[in-house]
Amino acid sequence: MRKLICWALLLVLFGTSIVLSAADAKAELITVAPGGRYFQKGDEAFLIVGPNDALTWPGLSPLLGGTNPAAAKDYLEKLARHGVNTLRVMIEYAQYPHGLLENPLGEYRTEVVEFWDTFFDWLEDYDLYAIVTPWDPFWMERTWHQNPYNTLNGGMMDTMYGFLTQPEALARQKERFAFMIERWGHSKHILAWELMNEIELWWGASSYEMDKWISEMADFVREHQLKTHGFTQLITASSAANMPSGALGKVIYNHPKLDFATTHLYTGPGMNAPRNTTDVVTEVALAVNYALWQIVDNRPYTDTESGPIEMWIGSATFDAEFLHNVSWAHLASGGAGTGMRWPYRSPHVLTTGMLESLARISAFIEAFDFTGFVPENLGADLIVPDGHEVVGIGDTQRKLIWLVRDESLQGEPAASVLEMHYIEPGSYRLSFWDPWSADWLEKDLAVHFAKPRGSITTPEFLKDITIVLERIGE
């Protein structure tokens, strides 16, 4: 009898440990917040802060082939120290043969595999996350002559067209996904598998074929991940179009197999070839608002690639301020973080000043606490003086508004008046955040709006200011 009791206790303890382990694993995974709009880590909101990176770019390349792993680890530590919490990476970078994961197909290159082995371990060391996509179609297309999918190199395709539909190509893709999942899918610091980068550009596929491919690959990835590791990361796929519409828009924004939506915000001259640091604000706000308007189930939206693609910025000071404004426009429009810069610099990494821009906005994200925040766009209800741009979001309890002065008017600090054409009457706490000092200018001022219209006069500011309103009563 005593033996039976002991065995029963052991089984209970064993079962409890399994439940606790599963709970711990889930707590480390990034999920979609219950109300949508943002991500969640455990019980707290998680917003993406960070850029794109690659195994052949200067920050991480010292790890490839083991030339100077300490330098690469120091680079990751620097990112984490500046508030970066997520990197978007392609598992291969096809510009050069040494960046390929397979060559020929089916033979996984040791130095690339070992690079990622170490990289995913380091993510845990610094509590960083990664959005991981398995192909680099931009350089794949430009170096097709050396690519292993090319029939000339033992592959199955004469051109890249048909990659999403050719049966042997699909089988090889699943083999790559299976390898990635079995090798690295144990990492709870993989935020998401991005099934395909810029899915509409490279393969000559129709929207129907893209939809079908996403369904097939998403099912395969989820099932293999569950079978192999017992949990799943998020899944997404990106579009090169900053505001896709029609059938493509339906696939990108609302595909039932995708957990969040992402596009690339190469929006126009303000982003692609900037002449100042503020014209980009309207472009980013428009694209983010469009995405949230298209999404029907409140899933998060984030840009995963943006930057001055047509005219790289020479001045490090200009670029740091440009990134500051892009990040704030993305966040204050309802994006699930700062958006993800493609460096477009030489050397091809973010400067220290750009990382400081991310550190400052990361401090605000922590101070505001987005947990439970499920906002809608406020843009149409906000009116500012000429020479200013304003973007804002809010729910029934809190409002987040970012006001930026055009670069041409940033001479001396001055106050501004924000007119609100609609606000729920009642008592509020009003706070002002300085995005440059990363601290509150004024906090918890008591204000009351007796009517559904009102105005706020800001403290003096030079470039931009963030306004937070929290409703506290009737």
C-alpha positions in Angstrom: 0.0 0.0 0.0 2.8 2.4 1.0 4.5 1.7 -2.4 1.3 2.5 -4.3 1.0 5.8 -2.4 4.6 6.6 -3.3 4.1 5.8 -6.9 1.0 7.9 -7.0 2.8 10.9 -5.4 5.6 10.5 -8.0 3.1 10.5 -10.8 1.4 13.6 -9.5 4.7 15.4 -9.1 5.8 14.3 -12.6 2.6 15.5 -14.1 2.8 18.8 -12.2 6.4 19.3 -13.5 5.2 18.7 -17.1 2.4 21.3 -16.6 4.8 23.8 -15.0 7.4 23.3 -17.8 4.7 23.9 -20.4 3.6 27.0 -18.6 7.2 28.3 -18.3 7.7 27.6 -22.1 4.5 29.5 -22.9 5.6 32.4 -20.7 8.7 32.9 -22.8 6.9 32.7 -26.1 5.7 35.8 -27.8 2.0 35.5 -28.5 -0.7 37.8 -29.7 -2.3 39.9 -26.9 -5.9 38.8 -26.0 -7.3 42.0 -27.4 -5.1 42.0 -30.5 -3.2 44.9 -31.9 0.0 44.0 -29.9 2.1 41.1 -28.9 2.4 39.7 -25.4 5.2 38.0 -23.4 3.7 36.3 -20.4 1.1 38.7 -19.0 2.8 41.9 -20.4 2.6 43.6 -23.7 5.5 43.1 -26.1 6.2 45.6 -28.8 8.9 45.0 -31.4 11.9 47.3 -31.2 14.8 46.6 -33.6 16.2 46.4 -37.1 16.9 43.8 -39.8 20.2 42.1 -39.6 22.1 39.3 -41.5 24.8 36.8 -41.1 27.0 38.5 -43.7 26.6 42.1 -42.4 29.3 43.7 -40.3 27.7 43.3 -36.9 27.2 39.5 -37.0 29.6 38.4 -39.7 32.5 37.9 -37.3 30.6 34.9 -36.0 30.4 33.3 -39.5 33.2 30.9 -39.8 34.3 31.7 -36.3 36.6 34.6 -37.3 35.8 36.7 -34.2 32.8 35.4 -32.2 33.5 37.8 -29.3 33.0 40.8 -31.6 29.6 39.5 -32.8 28.5 38.8 -29.2 29.5 42.3 -28.2 27.4 43.6 -31.0 24.3 41.8 -29.8 25.0 43.0 -26.3 25.1 46.5 -27.6 21.8 46.1 -29.4 20.2 44.8 -26.2 21.7 47.6 -24.1 20.0 50.1 -26.4 16.5 48.7 -26.0 16.5 46.4 -29.1 14.4 43.3 -28.4 13.9 41.8 -31.9 15.9 41.3 -35.0 14.5 40.2 -38.3 16.9 37.7 -40.0 17.0 35.7 -43.2 18.4 32.2 -42.5 20.6 32.6 -45.6 21.9 35.7 -47.4 22.2 34.8 -51.0 24.4 37.7 -52.1 27.5 35.5 -51.7 27.9 31.7 -51.9 29.2 31.6 -48.3 25.8 33.0 -47.1 23.8 30.1 -48.5 22.2 27.6 -46.1 22.2 24.7 -48.7 24.6 24.3 -51.5 23.8 22.0 -53.3 20.2 21.5 -52.1 20.0 18.9 -49.3 23.6 19.6 -48.1 23.5 22.1 -45.2 26.6 24.1 -45.0 28.4 23.6 -41.6 29.6 27.2 -41.1 26.1 28.6 -41.6 24.4 26.0 -39.5 26.9 26.6 -36.7 26.4 30.3 -37.0 22.7 29.9 -36.3 23.3 27.4 -33.5 25.3 30.0 -31.6 23.0 32.9 -32.6 19.9 31.4 -31.2 21.8 30.6 -28.0 22.9 34.2 -27.7 19.3 35.4 -28.2 18.5 33.7 -24.9 21.5 35.3 -23.2 20.4 38.8 -24.0 16.6 38.2 -24.0 16.4 39.1 -27.7 13.9 37.6 -30.2 14.0 36.9 -33.9 11.7 37.0 -36.8 13.1 34.3 -39.1 12.6 33.9 -42.8 14.1 31.1 -44.8 15.0 32.7 -48.1 16.5 35.9 -49.5 14.7 36.3 -52.8 16.2 39.7 -53.6 19.8 38.4 -53.8 18.5 35.0 -55.0 17.2 36.7 -58.1 20.3 38.8 -58.7 22.7 35.8 -58.2 20.4 33.2 -59.8 23.4 31.8 -61.8 25.0 30.5 -58.5 21.8 29.5 -56.7 21.2 25.8 -55.8 17.6 25.9 -56.9 18.8 26.7 -60.5 18.8 23.6 -62.8 22.3 24.5 -63.8 23.4 23.8 -60.2 21.4 20.6 -59.7 18.1 22.3 -58.8 14.7 22.0 -60.4 14.0 25.4 -61.8 15.3 27.3 -64.9 14.0 30.6 -63.4 12.5 31.7 -60.1 9.0 31.7 -61.6 7.0 28.8 -60.2 8.8 28.6 -56.9 5.4 28.6 -55.1 3.8 26.0 -57.2 6.4 23.5 -58.6 6.0 20.2 -56.8 9.7 19.5 -56.3 10.3 23.0 -55.2 7.5 22.7 -52.6 9.0 19.4 -51.3 12.5 21.0 -51.0 10.9 24.0 -49.2 9.3 21.6 -46.6 12.7 19.9 -46.2 14.2 23.3 -45.3 11.4 24.2 -42.9 11.8 20.7 -41.3 15.5 21.2 -40.9 15.1 24.7 -39.4 12.4 23.5 -37.0 14.3 20.4 -35.9 17.5 22.3 -35.4 16.4 25.6 -34.0 12.6 25.4 -33.4 13.2 24.6 -29.7 14.1 28.3 -29.2 11.3 30.2 -27.6 13.2 33.3 -28.7 12.0 32.8 -32.3 9.2 35.3 -32.3 7.9 34.2 -35.6 8.5 32.1 -38.7 8.1 34.5 -41.6 7.2 32.0 -44.3 8.2 34.2 -47.2 9.8 37.6 -47.7 8.0 40.0 -50.2 5.9 37.1 -51.4 4.3 38.9 -54.4 7.5 40.1 -56.1 9.6 37.2 -57.2 7.8 34.1 -58.2 5.2 35.1 -60.8 2.5 33.7 -58.6 -1.2 34.8 -58.5 -2.9 35.9 -55.3 -4.7 32.6 -55.3 -1.4 30.7 -55.6 0.1 32.8 -52.8 -2.9 32.1 -50.6 -2.7 28.4 -51.3 1.1 28.3 -50.7 0.8 30.1 -47.3 -1.9 27.7 -46.2 0.2 24.6 -47.1 3.4 25.9 -45.6 1.7 27.3 -42.5 0.0 24.0 -41.8 3.3 22.1 -42.4 5.3 24.4 -40.1 2.7 24.4 -37.2 2.3 20.6 -37.4 6.0 19.9 -37.5 6.8 22.4 -34.8 4.1 20.9 -32.5 5.2 17.3 -33.3 8.9 18.1 -32.7 8.8 20.6 -29.8 5.2 20.6 -28.4 4.6 24.4 -29.0 4.4 26.8 -31.9 5.8 30.2 -32.6 3.8 32.9 -34.5 3.6 32.7 -38.3 3.5 35.6 -40.8 4.5 36.5 -44.4 5.5 39.9 -45.8 4.5 42.0 -48.7 6.8 44.4 -50.6 3.7 46.7 -51.2 3.4 49.2 -48.5 -0.4 49.2 -48.8 -1.5 46.1 -50.7 -5.1 46.0 -52.0 -7.5 43.7 -53.6 -6.8 40.0 -53.5 -3.2 40.5 -52.4 -4.3 42.8 -49.5 -6.7 40.0 -48.4 -3.8 37.5 -48.3 -1.4 39.8 -46.4 -3.8 41.4 -43.9 -6.3 38.7 -43.2 -5.0 35.2 -44.2 -6.5 32.9 -41.6 -3.2 30.9 -41.2 -1.2 34.0 -40.4 -1.0 35.4 -36.8 0.0 39.0 -37.6 0.3 41.2 -40.7 3.4 42.8 -42.1 4.3 44.9 -45.1 7.4 46.8 -46.1 7.1 50.6 -45.8 8.9 51.9 -48.8 6.1 54.5 -48.9 7.3 57.4 -51.1 9.9 60.1 -51.3 9.7 61.0 -47.6 10.9 57.5 -46.8 12.8 56.3 -49.9 14.8 59.4 -50.7 14.4 61.8 -47.8 15.3 65.5 -48.1 14.3 66.2 -44.5 13.5 64.2 -41.4 9.7 65.0 -41.1 8.0 64.5 -44.4 8.2 60.7 -43.8 5.7 61.0 -40.8 2.6 61.4 -42.9 3.6 58.5 -45.2 4.2 56.1 -42.4 1.0 57.1 -40.5 -1.0 56.7 -43.7 0.4 53.2 -44.3 -0.1 52.0 -40.7 -3.6 53.4 -40.6 -4.5 51.7 -43.9 -3.2 48.4 -42.5 -5.3 48.6 -39.4 -8.3 49.6 -41.4 -7.9 46.5 -43.6 -7.4 44.0 -40.8 -10.7 42.5 -39.7 -9.7 40.6 -36.6 -7.5 43.0 -34.7 -4.3 41.0 -35.3 -1.1 43.1 -34.9 0.5 44.9 -37.7 4.1 45.9 -38.1 6.4 47.0 -40.8 9.3 44.6 -41.1 11.4 46.5 -43.6 11.8 50.2 -44.3 14.4 52.8 -44.9 15.9 55.2 -47.5 16.1 52.5 -50.2 16.6 55.0 -53.1 19.0 57.5 -51.5 21.1 56.3 -48.6 21.7 58.9 -45.9 25.3 60.1 -45.4 24.9 62.1 -42.2 24.7 59.9 -39.1 22.9 62.8 -37.2 20.3 63.2 -39.9 19.7 59.4 -40.0 19.3 59.1 -36.3 16.6 61.8 -36.3 15.0 60.3 -39.4 14.8 56.9 -37.6 13.4 58.6 -34.5 10.6 60.1 -36.5 9.8 56.9 -38.5 9.7 54.9 -35.2 7.4 57.3 -33.4 5.1 57.7 -36.4 4.8 53.9 -36.6 4.2 53.5 -32.9 1.8 56.4 -32.5 -0.3 55.2 -35.5 -0.9 51.8 -33.9 1.9 49.7 -35.3 3.0 46.9 -32.9 6.4 48.6 -32.2 8.8 50.8 -34.0 8.9 49.2 -37.4 12.1 47.5 -38.5 14.8 49.5 -40.4 16.9 48.0 -43.2 20.2 49.8 -42.5 20.9 51.2 -46.0 24.2 52.5 -44.6 27.9 51.9 -45.2 28.9 50.0 -43.1 25.6 48.2 -43.2 24.6 48.5 -39.5 22.7 51.1 -37.5 24.9 53.8 -36.0 25.2 54.4 -32.3 23.0 57.5 -32.7 20.3 55.4 -34.4 20.5 52.8 -31.6 20.1 55.7 -29.1 16.9 56.7 -31.0 15.6 53.1 -30.4 16.7 53.2 -26.7 14.6 56.4 -26.1 11.4 55.0 -27.7 11.9 51.7 -25.9 11.9 53.7 -22.6 8.6 55.2 -23.5 7.1 51.8 -24.5 8.0 50.6 -21.0 6.7 53.7 -19.3 3.4 53.7 -21.1 2.7 50.0 -20.6 0.7 48.8 -23.6 -0.8 45.8 -21.7 -4.5 45.8 -22.3 -4.4 48.7 -24.7 -6.6 48.1 -27.8 -6.6 51.4 -29.6 -8.2 52.9 -32.6 -6.9 55.7 -34.8 -7.6 59.2 -33.6 -6.2 61.1 -36.6 -9.4 62.6 -37.9 -10.2 64.1 -34.5 -6.9 65.8 -34.0 -6.1 69.3 -35.4 -2.8 71.1 -35.0 -1.4 74.4 -36.3 0.2 74.7 -39.7 3.7 73.3 -39.8 2.9 70.4 -37.5 2.0 66.7 -37.9 0.0 64.7 -35.4 -0.7 61.0 -35.1 -2.6 59.4 -32.3 -4.4 56.3 -31.1 -6.6 55.6 -28.1 -9.2 53.4 -26.5 -11.9 54.2 -24.0 -9.4 54.8 -21.2 -6.1 56.1 -22.7 -4.9 58.2 -25.6 -1.4 58.3 -27.0 -0.7 61.3 -29.3 2.6 62.3 -30.9 3.0 65.8 -32.2 6.0 66.8 -34.4 7.0 70.2 -35.7 8.2 70.4 -39.4 11.9 70.5 -39.6 11.8 73.9 -41.2 10.2 75.4 -38.1 12.4 73.8 -35.5 14.2 77.0 -34.6 13.3 77.8 -30.9 11.3 75.8 -28.4 7.6 76.8 -28.4 4.3 75.6 -27.1 1.6 74.3 -29.4 -2.2 73.9 -29.1 -3.8 70.5 -30.0 -7.5 70.7 -30.8 -9.5 67.6 -30.3 -12.8 67.4 -32.3 -14.0 64.5 -30.2 -13.1 63.3 -26.7 -15.3 61.5 -24.2 -16.3 64.1 -21.6 -14.9 63.5 -18.2 -11.9 63.8 -15.9 -8.4 62.9 -17.2 -4.8 62.7 -16.1 -2.7 64.5 -18.6 1.1 63.8 -19.1 3.7 65.1 -21.5 6.7 63.0 -22.5 9.9 64.3 -24.0 11.0 61.8 -26.7 14.5 63.2 -26.7 15.3 63.1 -23.0 13.2 59.9 -22.7 11.4 61.2 -19.6 8.2 62.9 -18.4 8.1 66.7 -18.8 5.0 67.0 -16.8 3.0 64.1 -15.3 -0.5 63.4 -14.0 -2.0 66.9 -14.5 -5.7 66.9 -13.7 -7.9 68.1 -16.6 -11.6 68.0 -17.2 -13.5 68.1 -20.5 -17.1 69.0 -20.0 -17.9 68.8 -23.7 -16.8 66.3 -26.4 -14.5 68.9 -27.9 -11.4 70.4 -26.2 -7.9 71.6 -26.5 -4.5 70.9 -24.9 -1.7 73.4 -24.7 1.7 71.7 -24.6 4.8 72.8 -22.7 7.4 74.4 -24.9 9.3 71.8 -27.1 11.7 72.1 -30.0 11.0 69.1 -32.3 8.3 66.8 -31.0 6.4 65.9 -27.9 4.2 63.0 -26.8 0.9 63.5 -25.0 -0.8 60.8 -22.8 -4.4 61.1 -21.6 -5.9 58.7 -19.1 -9.6 58.9 -18.2 -10.2 58.7 -14.5 -13.8 59.6 -14.1 -17.0 61.3 -15.2 
